[in-house]
Amino acid sequence: MQKYIWTEKYSVGVKEIDKQHEHYLEIVDQIIIMTSQESVSLKDLLVKINDLNNYAIYHFTTEENLFKHYAYSGTEEHIAEHNAYEERMDEFIAKAEKEEVDTKKIIIKIAEFAGSWLVNHIMDMDQKYVEFMRSNGIK
């Protein structure tokens, strides 16, 4: 499975958001490493899912607060994307909390989903606000 390496092509020009995106990808890479383990304990799976989910929510809050403060016109559409991500992660968490769960299968699905979701989100939705942030002096 491919690792996700932060590069400048993912930059949105806002230092705090770029750092958060980079850290999110680091968590995804930790999950990718877990996919190569022979087995994954339920405890480790739940810890890592919650780490990823909690960090994503923290990041979404950062973006959404900026949007609201500066009256970004794409706020509603962007928040809908965040909500869809949270719903998908809630599904993973619900599956992981079931008894007799295949932890290896779930960790692989999370790794595939989380990394590609963020990269696609940055390159599509987040790029839509780059000029807006720059024009409002947000660096």
C-alpha positions as CSV (number, residue, x, y, z in Angstrom):
1,M,0.0,0.0,0.0
2,Q,1.3,3.4,-0.9
3,K,2.4,5.8,1.8
4,Y,1.3,9.4,1.7
5,I,4.2,11.8,1.7
6,W,3.5,15.5,2.2
7,T,4.7,17.6,-0.7
8,E,4.2,21.3,-1.6
9,K,1.6,20.4,-4.2
10,Y,-0.8,19.7,-1.3
11,S,-0.2,23.2,0.2
12,V,-3.1,25.5,0.6
13,G,-0.9,28.4,1.6
14,V,-2.1,28.5,5.2
15,K,0.6,27.3,7.5
16,E,-1.7,26.0,10.2
17,I,-3.8,24.0,7.8
18,D,-0.8,22.7,5.9
19,K,0.7,21.4,9.2
20,Q,-2.6,19.8,10.1
21,H,-2.8,18.1,6.7
22,E,0.8,16.9,7.0
23,H,0.1,15.5,10.5
24,Y,-3.1,13.7,9.3
25,L,-1.0,12.0,6.6
26,E,1.5,10.9,9.2
27,I,-1.4,9.2,11.1
28,V,-2.5,7.6,7.9
29,D,1.0,6.3,7.3
30,Q,1.0,4.8,10.8
31,I,-2.2,3.0,9.8
32,I,-0.6,1.8,6.6
33,I,2.3,0.3,8.6
34,M,-0.3,-1.5,10.7
35,T,-1.7,-3.1,7.5
36,S,1.6,-5.0,7.0
37,Q,1.4,-6.6,10.5
38,E,0.3,-10.2,10.6
39,S,-2.5,-9.3,13.0
40,V,-3.9,-6.2,14.5
41,S,-5.3,-6.1,18.0
42,L,-8.8,-4.7,18.5
43,K,-7.3,-2.3,21.1
44,D,-4.7,-1.0,18.6
45,L,-7.3,-0.7,15.9
46,L,-9.6,1.3,18.0
47,V,-6.9,3.6,19.3
48,K,-5.7,4.4,15.8
49,I,-9.2,4.9,14.4
50,N,-10.0,7.3,17.2
51,D,-6.6,9.1,16.8
52,L,-7.4,9.6,13.1
53,N,-11.0,10.6,13.6
54,N,-10.3,13.0,16.5
55,Y,-7.5,14.7,14.6
56,A,-9.7,15.1,11.5
57,I,-12.5,16.7,13.6
58,Y,-9.9,19.0,15.1
59,H,-8.7,20.0,11.7
60,F,-12.3,20.4,10.3
61,T,-13.0,22.8,13.2
62,T,-9.9,24.8,12.3
63,E,-11.0,25.2,8.7
64,E,-14.7,25.8,9.5
65,N,-13.8,28.5,12.0
66,L,-11.8,30.3,9.4
67,F,-14.6,30.0,6.9
68,K,-17.2,31.4,9.3
69,H,-14.9,34.2,10.5
70,Y,-14.1,35.4,7.0
71,A,-17.5,34.5,5.4
72,Y,-16.2,32.0,2.9
73,S,-18.9,31.5,0.2
74,G,-18.1,27.8,-0.1
75,T,-18.6,27.0,3.6
76,E,-21.8,25.0,3.2
77,E,-20.4,22.7,0.5
78,H,-17.1,22.2,2.3
79,I,-18.8,21.3,5.6
80,A,-21.0,18.8,3.8
81,E,-17.7,17.1,2.6
82,H,-16.4,17.1,6.2
83,N,-19.7,15.6,7.5
84,A,-19.6,12.8,4.9
85,Y,-16.1,12.0,6.1
86,E,-17.2,11.8,9.7
87,E,-20.1,9.6,8.7
88,R,-17.8,7.2,7.0
89,M,-15.4,7.1,10.0
90,D,-18.4,6.5,12.3
91,E,-19.2,3.4,10.1
92,F,-15.6,2.2,10.6
93,I,-15.8,2.7,14.3
94,A,-19.1,0.9,14.6
95,K,-17.7,-2.1,12.6
96,A,-14.6,-2.1,14.7
97,E,-16.6,-2.2,18.0
98,K,-18.5,-5.3,17.0
99,E,-17.4,-8.6,18.4
100,E,-15.7,-11.1,16.1
101,V,-14.5,-8.3,13.8
102,D,-11.8,-8.8,11.2
103,T,-9.4,-6.1,12.5
104,K,-6.9,-6.6,9.6
105,K,-9.6,-6.1,7.0
106,I,-10.9,-3.0,8.7
107,I,-7.5,-1.4,9.1
108,I,-6.8,-2.0,5.4
109,K,-10.1,-0.3,4.5
110,I,-9.4,2.6,6.8
111,A,-5.9,3.1,5.3
112,E,-7.3,3.0,1.8
113,F,-10.1,5.4,2.6
114,A,-8.4,7.9,4.8
115,G,-5.3,8.7,2.7
116,S,-7.1,8.9,-0.6
117,W,-9.9,11.0,0.9
118,L,-7.6,13.6,2.3
119,V,-5.4,13.9,-0.9
120,N,-8.6,14.1,-3.1
121,H,-10.1,16.6,-0.6
122,I,-7.0,18.8,-0.6
123,M,-6.7,18.8,-4.4
124,D,-10.4,19.5,-5.0
125,M,-12.3,21.2,-2.2
126,D,-9.4,22.8,-0.4
127,Q,-7.9,24.3,-3.5
128,K,-11.2,26.1,-4.0
129,Y,-10.4,28.3,-0.9
130,V,-6.8,29.0,-1.6
131,E,-7.3,32.3,-3.4
132,F,-10.0,33.3,-0.8
133,M,-7.6,32.8,2.1
134,R,-4.8,34.6,0.3
135,S,-7.0,37.6,-0.5
136,N,-8.0,37.8,3.1
137,G,-4.3,37.8,4.2
138,I,-4.6,34.4,5.9
139,K,-1.2,32.7,5.8
